[in-house]
Amino acid sequence: MKVGDLVKITYDTEYERIRYAADEKKIAMIIEGPNEVGKIKILLSSGVAFWKHVSEVEYMPKDKRYLHD
């Protein structure tokens, strides 16, 4: 995992202090890390950035053409 890679996460909406019944699956971009304890800082499209452990994210490999037609 490198800075700029995309990952799929389960987004807990309590990060924005809004409580919903269910969590959502989101795609985020790695902006920092991984650090010595295995955490990466990720950025959502809404501008929210937070730390998550690498075991809590699903890596989206670049060989998939998910951004193309």
BASEKOL-644281 format. One record per residue: residue in three letters; x negated, y negated, z negated of N, C-alpha, C in turn; residue number from 0. Coordinates in nm, 2 decimals. Each point is the difference from the previous one (the first is absolute). Example, Ala and Ser with C-alpha at 12.3 -4.5 7.8 and 13.67 -1.06 7.14 Angstrom:
2
(atom "ALA"; (-1.32; 0.57; -0.78); (0.09; -0.12; 0.00); (-0.09; -0.12; 0.00); 0)
(atom "SER"; (0.04; -0.11; 0.07); (-0.09; -0.11; 0.00); (0.08; -0.11; -0.08); 1)
END
This chain:
69
(atom "MET"; (-0.08; 0.12; 0.00); (0.08; -0.12; 0.00); (-0.09; -0.12; 0.00); 0)
(atom "LYS"; (0.04; -0.09; 0.09); (-0.08; -0.13; 0.01); (0.09; -0.12; 0.00); 1)
(atom "VAL"; (-0.05; -0.11; -0.02); (0.08; -0.13; 0.00); (0.05; -0.01; 0.14); 2)
(atom "GLY"; (0.13; -0.03; 0.01); (0.07; -0.02; 0.13); (0.08; 0.12; 0.04); 3)
(atom "ASP"; (-0.02; 0.12; -0.07); (0.08; 0.12; 0.04); (0.14; -0.01; -0.06); 4)
(atom "LEU"; (0.09; 0.06; 0.06); (0.14; 0.00; -0.04); (0.03; 0.13; -0.08); 5)
(atom "VAL"; (0.08; -0.02; -0.11); (0.04; 0.11; -0.08); (0.15; -0.01; -0.03); 6)
(atom "LYS"; (0.06; 0.12; -0.03); (0.14; 0.00; -0.03); (0.01; 0.02; -0.15); 7)
(atom "ILE"; (0.09; -0.08; -0.07); (0.01; 0.01; -0.14); (0.14; 0.01; -0.04); 8)
(atom "THR"; (0.03; 0.04; -0.12); (0.13; -0.01; -0.07); (-0.01; -0.13; -0.07); 9)
(atom "TYR"; (0.08; -0.09; 0.03); (-0.01; -0.14; -0.05); (0.10; -0.01; -0.12); 10)
(atom "ASP"; (-0.04; -0.02; -0.11); (0.08; -0.03; -0.12); (0.04; -0.14; 0.00); 11)
(atom "THR"; (0.13; -0.03; 0.01); (0.04; -0.14; 0.02); (-0.01; -0.08; -0.13); 12)
(atom "GLU"; (-0.05; 0.06; -0.11); (-0.02; -0.08; -0.12); (-0.12; -0.09; 0.01); 13)
(atom "TYR"; (-0.08; 0.02; 0.10); (-0.12; -0.09; 0.02); (0.05; -0.15; 0.03); 14)
(atom "GLU"; (0.12; -0.01; 0.06); (0.05; -0.13; 0.03); (0.11; -0.04; -0.10); 15)
(atom "ARG"; (0.01; 0.07; -0.11); (0.09; -0.02; -0.11); (0.14; 0.01; 0.04); 16)
(atom "ILE"; (0.03; 0.08; 0.10); (0.14; 0.03; 0.05); (0.02; 0.14; -0.02); 17)
(atom "ARG"; (0.10; 0.04; -0.07); (0.02; 0.14; -0.02); (0.11; 0.06; 0.09); 18)
(atom "TYR"; (-0.04; 0.10; 0.08); (0.09; 0.08; 0.08); (0.01; 0.14; -0.05); 19)
(atom "ALA"; (0.10; 0.07; 0.04); (0.02; 0.14; -0.04); (-0.11; 0.09; 0.05); 20)
(atom "ALA"; (-0.04; -0.02; 0.12); (-0.09; 0.09; 0.06); (-0.13; -0.07; 0.05); 21)
(atom "ASP"; (-0.11; 0.07; 0.01); (-0.12; -0.05; 0.05); (0.01; 0.01; 0.15); 22)
(atom "GLU"; (-0.09; -0.08; 0.07); (0.00; 0.00; 0.15); (-0.13; 0.05; 0.05); 23)
(atom "LYS"; (0.00; 0.05; 0.12); (-0.13; 0.03; 0.07); (-0.04; -0.12; 0.08); 24)
(atom "LYS"; (-0.12; -0.04; -0.02); (-0.05; -0.12; 0.07); (-0.14; 0.03; 0.07); 25)
(atom "ILE"; (-0.03; -0.07; 0.10); (-0.13; 0.00; 0.06); (-0.08; -0.12; -0.04); 26)
(atom "ALA"; (-0.12; 0.02; -0.05); (-0.08; -0.11; -0.05); (-0.14; 0.01; 0.06); 27)
(atom "MET"; (-0.08; -0.10; -0.02); (-0.14; -0.01; 0.05); (-0.09; -0.01; -0.11); 28)
(atom "ILE"; (-0.11; 0.08; 0.01); (-0.11; -0.01; -0.11); (-0.07; -0.13; 0.02); 29)
(atom "ILE"; (-0.01; -0.08; -0.11); (-0.08; -0.12; 0.01); (-0.12; 0.00; -0.09); 30)
(atom "GLU"; (-0.02; 0.10; -0.09); (-0.11; 0.01; -0.08); (-0.02; 0.14; -0.06); 31)
(atom "GLY"; (-0.12; 0.04; -0.01); (-0.02; 0.13; -0.07); (-0.04; 0.11; 0.10); 32)
(atom "PRO"; (0.00; 0.12; -0.04); (0.02; 0.05; -0.13); (-0.11; -0.03; -0.10); 33)
(atom "ASN"; (0.04; -0.02; -0.12); (-0.10; -0.04; -0.11); (-0.05; 0.13; -0.07); 34)
(atom "GLU"; (-0.08; -0.02; -0.10); (-0.06; 0.11; -0.07); (0.10; 0.10; -0.07); 35)
(atom "VAL"; (0.12; -0.05; -0.03); (0.10; 0.08; -0.06); (0.11; 0.06; 0.10); 36)
(atom "GLY"; (-0.02; -0.03; 0.12); (0.08; 0.06; 0.11); (0.13; -0.08; 0.03); 37)
(atom "LYS"; (-0.01; -0.13; -0.03); (0.12; -0.08; 0.03); (-0.03; -0.09; 0.12); 38)
(atom "ILE"; (0.11; -0.03; 0.08); (-0.01; -0.09; 0.11); (0.10; -0.11; -0.01); 39)
(atom "LYS"; (-0.04; -0.12; 0.05); (0.10; -0.11; -0.01); (0.07; 0.00; 0.14); 40)
(atom "ILE"; (0.13; 0.00; 0.00); (0.08; 0.00; 0.12); (0.08; -0.12; 0.01); 41)
(atom "LEU"; (0.04; -0.03; 0.12); (0.08; -0.12; 0.04); (0.12; 0.04; 0.07); 42)
(atom "LEU"; (0.12; -0.04; -0.05); (0.12; 0.03; 0.07); (0.03; -0.12; 0.10); 43)
(atom "SER"; (0.09; 0.02; 0.10); (0.03; -0.10; 0.09); (0.07; -0.12; -0.06); 44)
(atom "SER"; (0.05; 0.02; -0.12); (0.07; -0.11; -0.07); (-0.10; -0.09; -0.07); 45)
(atom "GLY"; (-0.13; 0.03; 0.00); (-0.11; -0.08; -0.06); (-0.03; 0.05; -0.14); 46)
(atom "VAL"; (0.06; 0.10; -0.05); (-0.02; 0.05; -0.14); (-0.13; 0.09; 0.01); 47)
(atom "ALA"; (-0.10; -0.02; -0.08); (-0.12; 0.08; -0.01); (-0.01; 0.06; -0.14); 48)
(atom "PHE"; (-0.04; 0.13; -0.01); (-0.01; 0.06; -0.12); (-0.10; 0.12; 0.01); 49)
(atom "TRP"; (-0.04; 0.06; -0.11); (-0.09; 0.11; 0.00); (0.08; 0.13; -0.02); 50)
(atom "LYS"; (-0.04; 0.10; 0.08); (0.05; 0.14; -0.01); (-0.11; 0.10; 0.01); 51)
(atom "HIS"; (0.02; 0.11; -0.07); (-0.10; 0.11; 0.00); (0.01; 0.07; 0.14); 52)
(atom "VAL"; (-0.12; 0.04; 0.05); (0.00; 0.07; 0.13); (0.09; 0.12; 0.01); 53)
(atom "SER"; (0.02; 0.07; -0.12); (0.09; 0.12; 0.00); (0.14; -0.04; 0.02); 54)
(atom "GLU"; (0.04; -0.12; -0.02); (0.14; -0.05; 0.01); (0.04; -0.05; 0.14); 55)
(atom "VAL"; (-0.09; 0.01; 0.09); (0.03; -0.05; 0.14); (-0.02; 0.11; 0.10); 56)
(atom "GLU"; (0.06; -0.02; 0.11); (-0.01; 0.10; 0.11); (-0.07; -0.07; 0.11); 57)
(atom "TYR"; (-0.12; 0.05; 0.04); (-0.09; -0.06; 0.10); (0.06; 0.02; 0.14); 58)
(atom "MET"; (0.01; -0.11; 0.08); (0.05; 0.01; 0.14); (-0.12; 0.00; 0.09); 59)
(atom "PRO"; (-0.04; 0.11; 0.06); (-0.12; 0.00; 0.08); (0.02; -0.08; 0.13); 60)
(atom "LYS"; (-0.11; -0.06; 0.05); (0.00; -0.09; 0.11); (0.02; 0.07; 0.13); 61)
(atom "ASP"; (-0.01; 0.13; 0.01); (0.01; 0.07; 0.12); (0.15; 0.01; 0.05); 62)
(atom "LYS"; (0.09; -0.01; -0.10); (0.14; -0.01; 0.04); (0.02; -0.14; 0.07); 63)
(atom "ARG"; (0.09; 0.00; 0.10); (0.03; -0.12; 0.07); (0.13; -0.06; -0.05); 64)
(atom "TYR"; (0.00; -0.03; -0.13); (0.12; -0.05; -0.06); (0.03; -0.15; 0.02); 65)
(atom "LEU"; (-0.10; -0.07; 0.05); (0.02; -0.14; 0.03); (0.02; -0.03; 0.15); 66)
(atom "HIS"; (0.00; 0.10; 0.08); (0.02; -0.01; 0.15); (0.14; 0.04; 0.04); 67)
(atom "ASP"; (0.03; -0.03; 0.12); (0.13; 0.04; 0.06); (0.02; 0.14; 0.01); 68)
END
